[in-house]
Amino acid sequence: MTPSIEDGQYVIVRKKKRYKYNDIIVFTFDHRYYVKRVQSVYQDGYFVLGDCFSSSVDSRTMGLINSKDIIGSVLVVI
């Protein structure tokens, strides 16, 4: 699958209290920003996957994403 958001595109995000399945979120990990899709919601955090499944760096290597590391969910792609 091809990425929904390409490198170099800008996004407008909105902070929410909770995120749900299929939300596209922006978060920080190791001092870098990532944009991934929420696949599963757990009490401990969020399991995220990239749209380009075969080459994505996501929760399969990062683990669960803590809510404190989430900037917000994508509203608009520019």
C-alpha positions as CSV (number, residue, x, y, z in Angstrom):
1,M,0.0,0.0,0.0
2,T,1.3,3.5,-0.7
3,P,1.6,6.1,2.0
4,S,-1.4,8.4,2.5
5,I,0.9,11.3,3.4
6,E,4.1,11.8,1.4
7,D,7.4,13.2,2.6
8,G,7.4,17.0,2.4
9,Q,3.6,17.4,2.8
10,Y,2.3,19.4,5.8
11,V,-0.5,18.3,8.1
12,I,-2.8,20.2,10.5
13,V,-3.4,18.2,13.7
14,R,-5.8,18.4,16.5
15,K,-5.1,17.2,20.1
16,K,-7.7,14.8,21.5
17,K,-8.1,13.0,24.8
18,R,-8.4,9.7,23.1
19,Y,-7.6,8.3,19.7
20,K,-9.4,5.5,17.9
21,Y,-8.8,2.8,15.4
22,N,-7.8,4.1,12.0
23,D,-7.0,7.6,13.2
24,I,-3.8,9.0,11.6
25,I,-1.7,10.5,14.4
26,V,1.5,12.5,14.7
27,F,3.8,11.6,17.6
28,T,7.4,11.8,18.7
29,F,9.8,8.9,19.2
30,D,13.5,9.2,19.7
31,H,13.3,13.0,19.1
32,R,11.8,12.5,15.6
33,Y,8.2,13.1,14.4
34,Y,6.2,10.2,12.9
35,V,2.8,10.0,11.2
36,K,1.2,6.6,11.5
37,R,-2.3,5.0,11.6
38,V,-3.7,3.7,14.9
39,Q,-4.3,-0.1,14.5
40,S,-5.2,-1.0,18.1
41,V,-5.9,0.9,21.3
42,Y,-4.7,-0.5,24.6
43,Q,-4.7,0.9,28.2
44,D,-0.9,1.3,28.0
45,G,-0.8,3.0,24.6
46,Y,-1.5,2.8,20.9
47,F,-0.3,0.2,18.4
48,V,0.4,2.1,15.1
49,L,1.3,0.9,11.6
50,G,2.4,2.8,8.6
51,D,0.4,2.6,5.4
52,C,3.4,1.3,3.5
53,F,3.4,-1.9,5.6
54,S,6.4,-3.6,4.2
55,S,8.9,-0.8,4.8
56,S,7.4,1.1,7.7
57,V,9.0,1.8,11.0
58,D,6.1,1.5,13.4
59,S,4.9,-0.3,16.6
60,R,6.4,-3.5,15.3
61,T,9.8,-2.0,16.2
62,M,8.9,0.9,18.5
63,G,6.4,-0.8,20.7
64,L,3.2,0.9,21.9
65,I,3.0,4.7,21.6
66,N,2.3,6.5,24.9
67,S,-0.5,9.1,24.7
68,K,1.9,11.7,26.2
69,D,4.0,11.4,23.0
70,I,1.1,12.1,20.6
71,I,0.9,15.6,19.1
72,G,-2.5,15.0,17.7
73,S,-4.6,13.4,14.9
74,V,-4.3,14.6,11.3
75,L,-7.3,16.8,10.2
76,V,-5.9,18.1,6.9
77,V,-3.1,17.2,4.6
78,I,-1.6,20.2,2.6
